[in-house]
């Protein structure tokens, strides 16, 4: 039978794991009977501080045609590392990536698989049709991020897209071949190409527990995505420097002409201080943008592993 792997990154998800296994296991059993698929659940414990790992050790398959495997990190390495580790550990002909908090409805899996078989696409991805239940500020910032990154990047990003998607083995292998350390998997999907079909669904709130994404964490994640798939910030910094230089030339010409024609030297420290502060701020901004790219190059050059495995169920 064909094998479908369901990759589930976990960080402090003890409160929701039982519900996830029950609901997703029920869908897997139905698909095993109706569509002739075997299933493996590949959980990646991203250095959880609660009882997530203990719950995974005690987890049992839902029934025939299902098995549970897990990988546990030595510490928290982040969701991107967990996604990579899960995809690398998956053995399936088809690989589904989803969150453990049940915001990615397992009930969509049969439709995703059927659509893949009917259309013949390589990937079926999901996106939220609305952001019901989400904080207004977070929703607004998320929409702004997609506008900005699509303006900057050649890779298309779909607003509201989730990590929840079903992929053929060829897509997974292509993503795993991208060995960079500063990962932004949502960008990889578009970069590697392949035919993708989209399914929309209404936003679903977490079944239990709290979100692990703070505003600062989301900002860093967004910044990593923009810089990982665009050099436009460097071009903007360069353009800003040219605009400032042109402005200064005009200002100097004005001062010289005014002095020659009217003999009225420019007086006042306030205007001078403002100009100095403006120029200094722009210089620091340009250096900051350049520093971000250099920092990412430095991290790539060190070649440290993306994650360290403490233990696995395969041992």
Secondary structure by P-SEA (a helix, b strand, c coil): cbbbbbbbbbccccccaaaaaaaaaaaaaaaaaacbbbbbbbbbccccccaaaaaaaacccccccbbbbbccccccccaaaaaaaaaaaccccbbbbbbccccccccaaaaaaaaaaaacccbbbbbbcccccccaaaaaaaaaaaaaaaacccccccccccccccccaaaaaaaaacccccccaaaaaaaaccbbbbbbbcccccccccccccaaaaaaaaaaaaaaccaaaaaaaaaaaaaaaaaaaaaaaaaaaaaaacccccccaaaaaaaaaaaaaaaaaaaaaaaaaaaaaaaaaaccccccccccccc
